[in-house]
Amino acid sequence: MCGITGYIGGNKTTEVLIDGLKRLEYRGYDSCGIAAVDSKNSLYLKRVSGRVDALEKLVREEPVKGSHVGVGHTRWATHGAPSEDNAHPHTDCTMQVVVVHNGIIENYLDLKDKLLAAGHKFKSETDTEVIAHIIEEKLKSLHVQEKAMRADMLEPVFFEAFRRAVADLRGSFALSAVWAKCPGMILAARLHSPLVVGLGKGENFIASDVSAFLKHTKRVVFLNDGELAAVRKDGIDFYTFQGKKLAKEPVTIQWDSTMAEKGGYKHFMLKEIHEQAGAVENTLRGRLLPLGGDALKAELGFTAEAMRGFSLVQFIACGTAYHACLVGRGLFENFGMNAYADFASEFTDRAKLLAGGALVVAVSQSGETADTLFAVSEARAAGAKVLAITNTVGSTLTREADYVLYTHCGPEIGVASTKAFLGQLAAIYLLAGHFAAARGHLDKTDARRYAEELLKIPRLIEETLEKEAEIAAIARGFSSSEHFLFISRHINFPIALEGALKIKEISYVHAEGYAAGEMKHGPIAIIYKGMPLLAVAPSSRVLALVAGNVEEAKARGADVVAIVDEASQKVVKASRYIVLPRTDELFTPLLSVIPLQLFAYYIALAKNCDIDKPRNLAKSVTVR
Ligand code: F6R
């Protein structure tokens, strides 16, 4: 899982590549590099073990002379440790062919054995390097008199060598290659890893994600699986892996590159926490009233009859998105509808058991999570219909799904997901409301009340965010704690899981989320005097039970912070409170997660952690 950039056109190659890599660092950041072809058609290659800032410094110290074409890469290691040798771009033996790659080449060991037997010398432990050597082999096999040919005459040869090389690869890849002898063209290919081409004026771009080049162009073409692109400065041709030419229309991206910048906040994560009211508002806009009406149905392609026809709803996702799914399961069950939620990575066999008429709801911010995509393909193979809930237009998930419901959160850059989670919840509340209305679980009056309550949430999120200073102070008091417990019940149990996940990923401390009722069945044994325990306890039908579980934990020494509203504060006995505005029990997850996000943020800040790019993580997990 890595980020790719490519540029061809003017004389700003290294700036465009490096700026793009900075925007793609969320995809991986353990090493990075760029390659460009200079004015004498020699290869310029710079790589570092570490972040793009270090690469930028190196490139400034030793700039390339007169380059119009190049590729770049930021890496999240899969094969081979994070090191300069394993950093991309990778080259062939002649140092003329250069490749960047995101994904995994499953048959690379077989390929490498053959290449070694043919005399190739390898410089890295990566699977990617085989691709550069295969292209070299294919170029040789085409028997071209390179010296006798002009660079542009070599383009069909390079294309054919690349196409044949791609045909030898198994696994998943977004890849891009440059041949120094033929610097008028970059080639790109995609199979199960995202790749998008940006169309400029006299210049064109390649990237794993549009944010890499949005400040240069918003006109883009998304590659589909099995497609190749030949990118020149004044035009792009698309082909199938078999070499058949394709006609592909560009689309215009609505995001603005400044939307992806920090806007005065210290971290993207904090900015994104503060954008959550907007994320919910944008996701709900125009889709809610009247529930059971036509707005959302027209968008999804669902009729009320189809909604009545599904026998069950099966949610699948990973990480934070999975926690949104658990809330979704609770909501659907609340309305008396059969619903299940599973980790996408644990879904494989269960997919085969899906009853006919199942609707699989796959939730993914990026729409590129490999586990989720694989689970979707299994579900489809089993005959289920798939609805994608995603934030990313044109992502692979949107192309794999039968129906798509976009969250409209804008780009999420912080690796720890916050506003995308709120957007996912909003989309799931929409869906549940529409299903419940269509299936007669909500009558007209209740449907209106549900919609009205949901429409109040953005304002209540803003009110909740006003507690930031209080939450920060509480968090600072716990900044040296090494263990945290989060408990809740029913529809807020997933929020306890999410609170623990947020602390783990950005502060690197141990945290567990538990169903409050489960504590007494074992986990209560780990409580020691002063252990921080955050109890999510808004007013609800399970409040008395949560309050009892808090008492049990306190009796064993836990130092309890309770997330309450004014009414539930009177019932739960804690040493500190974070008081939320009141909403109907069903909607409380949309508010109760916010103090936990802020709590995690301020713990990580006190610990001086790299909040937007936590160690060992990447924003988009495109390997299984
Ligand atoms: C946690 C986090 C991850 C993602 C997970 C799924 O803060 O961001 O757990 O939620 O990797 O990613 P998407 O939603 O892109 O499928």
Residues whose N, C-alpha, C, O or C-beta is under 5 A from the ligand:
A	BS01	F6R	C318 G319 T320 A321 V363 S364 Q365 S366 G367 T369 V415 A416 S417 K619 V621
